Amino acid sequence: MNLNEQRTNLVTQINNISDEQTLVMLEETLAYYTHSNSKDITDGLDKYQLQELTTLVNEPAEKDTISEEEFNKLFAR
């Protein structure tokens, strides 16, 4: 599929979207990847939300991990 066919396909798909939230998400995604604005993905977050996000990012990945043995004990009948 060449570039013009891809564009036509995308325009058709966009025209078939009836959910406003989906269109907003698509618009924000396009803005992010085309750098057509200076907004950051976190710009819409309040101070508390940004702090929560930062806390989650800094948590160790294995924080809530349990061993297979512990798992089996929890779900044994």
N, C-alpha and C positions, 0 to 999 in steps of 0.2 A: 504494500500500500504506500503510495507516494504522499508527500507532505500535504498537497491540496486535498487528497481523498481523506486523510486523517483529520484535517480541519473541518471539512464538510461533515464527516461522521460525528465529530465532537459537537459542532453547532446543532446538529439534529438531536443529539442526546440531550444537550442543554435545553433546547426548546421543548423537549418532552418532560422536563422536570416541573412538577407542580408544587413541590414543597419549598416554601420560602427559606426555611432553615438550611436546607441542602444547598440552595443557591448562594446563601450567605457564606456557608462553609467553602464552597467552590471558589467564590470570589476572594475570600481570605487566603486560600491556598494558592491561587494564581498570583495574588499580590506578593505573597511570601517568596514564591519561586522566581518571579520576574523582577523582584526588588523594585516594584513600581511605587512603593511608599516606604516611609521610614519607620513603620510600625513594627514592633516586636510582638511575638506571639503572646507575651505576658502583659502587654499594655492594657488589656481589658480586665486584669485581675486587681482586686483591692489588696491592701497591705496584708491582711490576714491570709488570703488565698495564696499570695506570692510566698509568704513565710511557710505555709503548709507545703507548697510545691517544693520549695528549697529543702525543707526538712525531709521530704520523701526522697528527693534525689540523692541526698547525702546519707540515707540509711544504707547499711550494708545489705547486699543482695540476699545474703543467707539469714537475715534476721529472724524470719518466721519459718525457717526450714526445720523439719524434724527428720530423724533417721527412718529408714524403712522399718526397722524393728519397732520404733515408737508408733509409727503409722499402723502397723499390723496389730499392735496391742489395742489401739483406739478403735479399730474396726472389727476386731474379733468378736464373734458371737458366742 
